[in-house]
Amino acid sequence: MVDVAARTSTPSEVSAADGATRIDVARVTDLLFGTWADTRRTAREMIKDSAFWRDDSLGKDEHRERVLSQMHLLVEKKAVHRAFPKEFGGEETNGANITAFEELFAADPSLQIKAGVQWGLFGSAIHQLGTAEHHRKWLPGAMDLSIPGAFAMTEIGHGSDVASAGTTATYDPEAEEFVINTPFRAATKEYLGNAAVHGIAATVFAQLITNGVSHGVHCFYVPLRGEDGNDLPGITREDDGLKGGLNGIDNGRLSFDHVRVPRTNLLNKYGDVAVDGSYTSPIDSPGRRFFTMLGTLVQGRVSLDGAASWASALGLHIAITYATERRQFDGADGQEVVLLDYGKHQRRLLPRLATTYAQIFAHDEFLQKFDGVFSGRTDTPDDREDLETLAAALKPLSTWHALDTLQEAREACGGAGYMFENRLVGLRADFDVYATFEGDNNILLQLVGKRLLTDFAKQFKDKDAKALAAFALGQTAGKAFHGAGLRRFGQTVADFGSTARSVENGLRAEQQHELLADRVQQMVADIAGNLRHAGKDKVLGEKLFNENQADLIEVARAHGELLQWEAFTDAVNSIPEGGDTKKVLTWLRDLFGLQLIEKHLAWHIINGRLSTQRAAVVSSYIDRLCLRLRPHALDLVNAFGYEPEHVRAPLASGIEQQRQDEARAYYAALAASGEAPISEKALKKAAKK
Amino acid sequence: MVDVAARTSTPSEVSAADGATRIDVARVTDLLFGTWADTRRTAREMIKDSAFWRDDSLGKDEHRERVLSQMHLLVEKKAVHRAFPKEFGGEETNGANITAFEELFAADPSLQIKAGVQWGLFGSAIHQLGTAEHHRKWLPGAMDLSIPGAFAMTEIGHGSDVASAGTTATYDPEAEEFVINTPFRAATKEYLGNAAVHGIAATVFAQLITNGVSHGVHCFYVPLRGEDGNDLPGITREDDGLKGGLNGIDNGRLSFDHVRVPRTNLLNKYGDVAVDGSYTSPIDSPGRRFFTMLGTLVQGRVSLDGAASWASALGLHIAITYATERRQFDGADGQEVVLLDYGKHQRRLLPRLATTYAQIFAHDEFLQKFDGVFSGRTDTPDDREDLETLAAALKPLSTWHALDTLQEAREACGGAGYMFENRLVGLRADFDVYATFEGDNNILLQLVGKRLLTDFAKQFKDKDAKALAAFALGQTAGKAFHGAGLRRFGQTVADFGSTARSVENGLRAEQQHELLADRVQQMVADIAGNLRHAGKDKVLGEKLFNENQADLIEVARAHGELLQWEAFTDAVNSIPEGGDTKKVLTWLRDLFGLQLIEKHLAWHIINGRLSTQRAAVVSSYIDRLCLRLRPHALDLVNAFGYEPEHVRAPLASGIEQQRQDEARAYYAALAASGEAPISEKALKKAAKK
């Protein structure tokens, strides 16, 4: 743990080498901080208190206790109740709540996730799935942490496929109780925060069975521990022990041996059982009911998307700050070269910086959508579905990007990046699991892919037989769908003899958007065409699905990237014309767009969207953008608004600059003293002449 | 720590679904085990003893002590002396030594690396850089661990650029001593294993200064601690504390405040100072002398390449075993589908399996080359240079591949992959630093790129002015160099109307090799052409180098991939014709080759090597190969030869199959009992009819 977070001498004032073009750092910070900027500032200010920081010296057990005590501190500071009903001391502000919550990772990701378990999952299940009586009985305790709770959804045997959970809750009308049971080992609830040690209750997802009918997965409030501190009869808990990260959380397993809870412990907003055992629900379709219940818990994905995007930002703050101070190998002028002046180093860090900006802007739109739905302002079934799709598209991209960026940042800092005190390895280890929890990233993207296919099919619903026939042809349907296809030939002609500059003109915002959007549409059309051959043949359908699964996941990714690009562009468009800030952020957006196009370059050529001539210059255009952005790199990471108390990496504290200065001063003084040794190399060279 | 490593019921016997085509697992194991297979078996057998295993319950300090005690056990078992002179109890067998050494990672990577510090670096420096007197004085102690030593090369301010180290060793002819000094903070020796706690001596690299001349970096034997156990005057050591992994090693910093050592402590094989201070060396050029000294330490890179390749194998053993047992989501037959039957899951794991095979085969050729040079059998300056280039090409690829593979394996196992007991997160954390130590991967690849440029230039040395003029044209030179360029047009015509099958025929071994080799040659020619414009203008040269740096690193990677492909092909060719083993390994080699071509598809199209028609089917060919290899996946990982004592991941112990069987038996019995609840969904469906 860093006791004193060193404050560097306002590096933002010396970053743009020429002093000519400069971005307005404060303005960009405002833009990045988004809709709930004030709440974000409050949250950042709060965690400047070292009481919230991760203490790297602690072992697993001590770390768990420290995080629990930090949770009490969060209650004290009223930092985690914003989403709850005003009636219980909340503020009923959903967007602000997530904004504050996601910032906790900079203190310690274990704190963010354990707080997420308590208030975002356990408390939220009571709030979103329960009704007034449940709120009165358990919300205060969940909110003030007098009831630490586990969220028991995942089982050993079923992670992503929640609907197939094995745990049962069978209604016993005689006793007016539900019997919660774990019928086999694979049905054991697994990986639950608060389950190993601290939890005294749990919201348990189980197949609701009454009168011989299984109504699918519902949520039950189940006390785990009695007043005496011992686990109640029938409850077994196990400790997951050491994990790849997040070791400040006591993850564990729970199993239930015919544990009885009152009928009224069913969180009954979307499904209820009367005393006589009869089942009722406001939602008739069991499938839709299930997705509605799960949908109320989307905020987990919202906050992971935010935390992951900002973790990338923090990682880049560290690596880019270091890269502007660290020198290695002599340059043409005989001086050692600053790392970020190397072409490769720019290529490693600046495109990732551009992606991070895109994700932060996309996250704010996501937050707005989420707030609209959960505030009830824009809460239609369509809005809920869009929100789910947005969550499923953005969370995978940002969590994978965080792992990739933190790793590249760590390698870009060499051995120093591997030292735990410099944060990068610890953050990466903690964020590793973000890629598979709250929905495995590949499964989430597959959901998005399926939604895109559904929307595509809708296009043809009201079309006549002719259009349907065209659609069945797949490829052709794709071209009909978006009106592209023969463009390449014209482009080839236009590009002959073109200079780099004119090609650059052909890769501006409009063309970037067209390329990214066309790819999504064409891929969806292609996959739809491939799958259509199955008709009602289930076995063939499974075979064709498997053949197209990787592409389906890829098109979902492309869709998410397009959303990010659009969000970035909207943000750039919100900046008034004429200033350097707009110019630099436009370059950064271009860098984001072009690296996406470069990543999928073969697709764009094969599908006739880019001529080989134009494709050939995409990479060199990216190189030029990196070079243009180089003088602004430090400003661009300073705009993330992290202060020394958030960064806490000695590596990025200015210490490297001090060491460089000291070494250079030593050699200068030695040279001036006349006592510097002559190098054998120089002697040999002189002798040759 | 897993106390008892569970032994599963010979899974290799049930892997090929149809029972028809089967590979000969034992034969493939022999092939993978390579030239020193017996030594590899001995090493694997030794580490089946749980005394060598990592104990996950230990904190950093206890872990360090455990690893030290394991090192003594290695001495006892005579497991680490194979490379040393017979005179001192060694065997003078270099290839066998590295083979045994790299296997240690499966016990604990900390043990592998700390053993590497002691015997591969500290002991090896005495052996390779010292002379008879040094061997007699210090080799026995280094070998039997009575002298735990640090290898003090890297400094805070200079990692990759060793030649610029700041530490000085100034000869004082009056006292006949060298004065070792750390003149400023950045010159502090950093990240040294054994430096924080256990080391009592160090081999220290410092600028040798005598008679006012600096002769560049040389290595000195410096005692750190006296008989009384206290550090000697002028020695300061600091502890690096917690790292991202490898916490069983006591990495630390060393600085020297005018520490005096006898003149004879200079390890003087490649440079000596006489009593009067006069300097002599068998190698006249200071540059070549420096690289010769460093080249004697190449074995570190050899062993990292091996350990990383085998770590990928172990990770895939775990993830693929799990993927053949784990089921999730219902298939067309109403049964839950085994993960590895999903197209995407195959795409995630099988190409990585193919790459791992390629790397293991390439590593064996690397080991042979290394053994040839170090045994003196094939030890010419050219051989040494080739060995260096091979090391610089292969180590980056295999270490990055290990990180990528361990991460994908961990995600493919979901939450279970994040549990420390399942090995994947721990291995990944330990191997993270392999990407930047013993040479930063990007810097190493840059060395390879420069070597490729040098070799390219040599092609034109004896050519006349006309050829040189053509060369200056860059692009054109590239085409002249390898005689390619206009091939595309013919291919396009030939491919029109072709079926997938005929295209497949056009992507067989010969074409794969041509595509991979052409790309290396063309890229080298292009870069050479770009750089040539600088002439003798240093500033322009720096600018052009920076513009081409990313490409230079990329071509080095392409060169390494080509070497791997060739090694894989040689291995396949060594299998007798006709059997299923050869057929399956040929598919696996094709998968390796085609995924490389897919990765660089845009390049191949833009540069006229692949028609868009042929390029368009590369991905679907890969899909077909994955499907063909699916039934052999378990055999192919079993061929890695890991036994339960090496795997030690409960996840891959057969426990998942047991749980699946139990759950399915439960539902079958419930259905048979007639007491199974009816699902609401099924009721609603029936009511509709």
Contacts between the chains, C-beta under 8 A, distances in Angstrom:
chain1	res1	chain2	res2	distance
A	56	B	241	7.9
A	56	B	242	5.5
A	57	B	242	7.8
A	59	B	59	5.5
A	154	B	415	6.9
A	156	B	659	6.5
A	157	B	659	6.1
A	157	B	660	7.4
A	157	B	663	5.9
A	158	B	328	7.2
A	159	B	328	7.3
A	159	B	414	5.1
A	159	B	415	6.1
A	160	B	328	6.2
A	160	B	329	7.6
A	160	B	414	7.6
A	161	B	328	5.3
A	161	B	329	5.2
A	161	B	336	8.0
A	164	B	329	7.8
A	164	B	330	7.8
A	164	B	336	7.5
A	166	B	663	6.4
A	183	B	666	5.6
A	184	B	659	7.5
A	184	B	662	4.9
A	184	B	663	5.0
A	184	B	666	4.8
A	185	B	658	8.0
A	185	B	659	5.2
A	185	B	662	5.9
A	185	B	663	7.8
A	186	B	659	4.2
A	186	B	660	7.0
A	186	B	662	6.8
A	186	B	663	4.5
A	187	B	663	7.2
A	190	B	415	6.8
A	191	B	415	4.5
A	191	B	418	8.0
A	207	B	677	7.9
A	209	B	677	4.6
A	212	B	677	5.4
A	212	B	678	6.4
A	213	B	677	5.8
A	213	B	678	5.5
A	213	B	679	7.4
A	213	B	680	5.6
A	213	B	683	6.5
A	214	B	677	4.0
A	214	B	678	7.0
A	214	B	679	5.0
A	214	B	680	6.6
A	215	B	680	4.8
A	216	B	679	7.4
A	216	B	680	6.5
A	216	B	681	7.5
A	240	B	419	6.1
A	241	B	56	7.9
A	241	B	419	7.3
A	241	B	420	6.7
A	241	B	421	6.6
A	242	B	56	5.5
A	242	B	57	7.8
A	242	B	419	7.8
A	242	B	420	3.8
A	242	B	421	7.4
A	243	B	418	5.5
A	243	B	419	6.0
A	243	B	420	5.8
A	243	B	425	7.3
A	244	B	410	7.2
A	244	B	418	4.8
A	244	B	419	7.8
A	244	B	420	6.4
A	244	B	424	7.9
A	244	B	425	3.0
A	244	B	426	7.6
A	244	B	428	7.8
A	244	B	429	7.3
A	245	B	418	7.8
A	245	B	425	7.6
A	279	B	680	7.7
A	285	B	684	7.8
A	286	B	679	7.7
A	286	B	680	4.9
A	286	B	681	4.9
A	286	B	684	7.0
A	287	B	681	7.1
A	328	B	158	7.2
A	328	B	159	7.4
A	328	B	160	6.2
A	328	B	161	5.3
A	329	B	160	7.5
A	329	B	161	5.1
A	329	B	164	7.8
A	330	B	164	7.8
A	331	B	542	5.8
A	332	B	538	4.1
A	332	B	539	4.9
A	332	B	541	6.6
A	332	B	542	4.1
A	333	B	539	7.8
A	336	B	161	8.0
A	336	B	164	7.4
A	341	B	546	7.4
A	342	B	546	6.3
A	342	B	549	6.2
A	343	B	545	7.8
A	343	B	546	3.8
A	343	B	547	5.9
A	343	B	548	7.4
A	343	B	549	4.1
A	343	B	550	5.8
A	344	B	442	6.2
A	344	B	446	7.9
A	344	B	549	4.4
A	344	B	550	5.0
A	344	B	553	5.9
A	347	B	550	4.7
A	348	B	442	8.0
A	403	B	407	7.3
A	407	B	403	7.3
A	407	B	432	7.7
A	410	B	244	7.2
A	410	B	432	7.1
A	411	B	435	5.5
A	411	B	436	5.6
A	411	B	440	7.8
A	411	B	441	7.5
A	414	B	159	5.2
A	414	B	160	7.6
A	414	B	436	5.1
A	414	B	440	6.2
A	415	B	154	6.9
A	415	B	159	6.1
A	415	B	190	6.9
A	415	B	191	4.6
A	415	B	433	7.1
A	415	B	436	6.2
A	415	B	437	6.6
A	417	B	436	7.5
A	418	B	243	5.5
A	418	B	244	4.8
A	418	B	245	7.9
A	418	B	432	6.5
A	418	B	433	4.7
A	418	B	436	7.2
A	419	B	240	6.1
A	419	B	241	7.3
A	419	B	242	7.8
A	419	B	243	6.0
A	419	B	244	7.8
A	420	B	241	6.7
A	420	B	242	3.8
A	420	B	243	5.8
A	420	B	244	6.4
A	421	B	241	6.7
A	421	B	242	7.4
A	424	B	244	7.9
A	425	B	243	7.3
A	425	B	244	3.0
A	425	B	245	7.6
A	425	B	429	7.3
A	425	B	432	6.7
A	426	B	244	7.6
A	428	B	244	7.8
A	429	B	244	7.3
A	429	B	425	7.4
A	429	B	429	6.4
A	432	B	407	7.7
A	432	B	410	7.1
A	432	B	418	6.5
A	432	B	425	6.7
A	433	B	415	7.2
A	433	B	418	4.7
A	435	B	411	5.5
A	436	B	411	5.7
A	436	B	414	5.1
A	436	B	415	6.2
A	436	B	417	7.5
A	436	B	418	7.2
A	437	B	415	6.7
A	440	B	411	7.8
A	440	B	414	6.2
A	441	B	411	7.5
A	442	B	344	6.1
A	442	B	348	8.0
A	446	B	344	7.9
A	538	B	332	4.1
A	539	B	332	4.8
A	539	B	333	7.8
A	541	B	332	6.6
A	542	B	331	5.7
A	542	B	332	4.1
A	545	B	343	7.8
A	546	B	341	7.4
A	546	B	342	6.3
A	546	B	343	3.8
A	547	B	343	5.9
A	547	B	623	6.2
A	548	B	343	7.4
A	549	B	342	6.2
A	549	B	343	4.1
A	549	B	344	4.4
A	550	B	343	5.8
A	550	B	344	4.9
A	550	B	347	4.7
A	550	B	623	7.4
A	553	B	344	5.9
A	598	B	602	8.0
A	601	B	601	8.0
A	601	B	602	3.6
A	601	B	606	8.0
A	602	B	598	8.0
A	602	B	601	3.5
A	602	B	602	4.1
A	602	B	605	6.3
A	602	B	615	6.3
A	605	B	602	6.3
A	605	B	605	5.2
A	605	B	606	7.2
A	605	B	612	6.3
A	605	B	615	7.8
A	606	B	601	8.0
A	606	B	605	7.2
A	606	B	612	4.8
A	606	B	615	5.7
A	606	B	616	4.9
A	612	B	605	6.3
A	612	B	606	4.8
A	615	B	602	6.3
A	615	B	605	7.8
A	615	B	606	5.6
A	616	B	606	4.9
A	623	B	547	6.2
A	623	B	550	7.3
A	658	B	185	7.9
A	659	B	156	6.6
A	659	B	157	6.1
A	659	B	184	7.5
A	659	B	185	5.2
A	659	B	186	4.2
A	660	B	157	7.4
A	660	B	186	7.0
A	662	B	184	4.9
A	662	B	185	5.9
A	662	B	186	6.8
A	663	B	157	5.9
A	663	B	166	6.4
A	663	B	184	5.0
A	663	B	185	7.9
A	663	B	186	4.5
A	663	B	187	7.2
A	666	B	183	5.6
A	666	B	184	4.8
A	677	B	207	7.9
A	677	B	209	4.6
A	677	B	212	5.5
A	677	B	213	5.8
A	677	B	214	4.0
A	678	B	212	6.4
A	678	B	213	5.5
A	678	B	214	7.0
A	679	B	213	7.4
A	679	B	214	5.0
A	679	B	216	7.4
A	679	B	286	7.7
A	680	B	213	5.6
A	680	B	214	6.6
A	680	B	215	4.8
A	680	B	216	6.5
A	680	B	279	7.7
A	680	B	286	4.9
A	681	B	216	7.5
A	681	B	286	4.9
A	681	B	287	7.2
A	683	B	213	6.5
A	684	B	285	7.8
A	684	B	286	7.0
